[in-house]
Amino acid sequence: QVQLVESGGGLVQPGGSLRLSCAASGSAFSISVMGWLRQAPGKKREFVAAIGWGGHSTNYADSVKGRFTISRDNDRNTVYLQMNSLKPEDTAVYYCAASQRPYVDSASPTTDFYSWGQGTQVIVSS
């Protein structure tokens, strides 16, 4: 099991950047696939990005490809989401989550993730 705490959210203007961090505790972090998902008001929670346990396999939602980058540091038990060229439609609560599946992507149900953080708010507005 892992426990997850996100940070780094805030208010940013369109075109700006933010880096989200997710600090994990628990021995299972280094063998878990880690993901970022988001939920906008009135919408379902949606997949944003995921990274394999070794950090070499990543995948992204089409809506963020080329703008967001997921990475992880297993020595620091932390996963990151670098968000560039932010758009108002990126406004949402962003959640870090851990999965024991060997692979997760935008088609994966949220039940594939066994542990969730509390979320961090990102607002993109001028």
Secondary structure, DSSP 8 states (H G I E B T S, - for coil): --EEEEE--EEE-TT--EEEEEEEESTTGGGSEEEEEEE-TTS--EEEEEE-TTS--EEE-TTTTTTEEEEEETTTTEEEEEE-S--GGG-EEEEEEEE-SS---TTS-GGGEEEE---EEEEE--
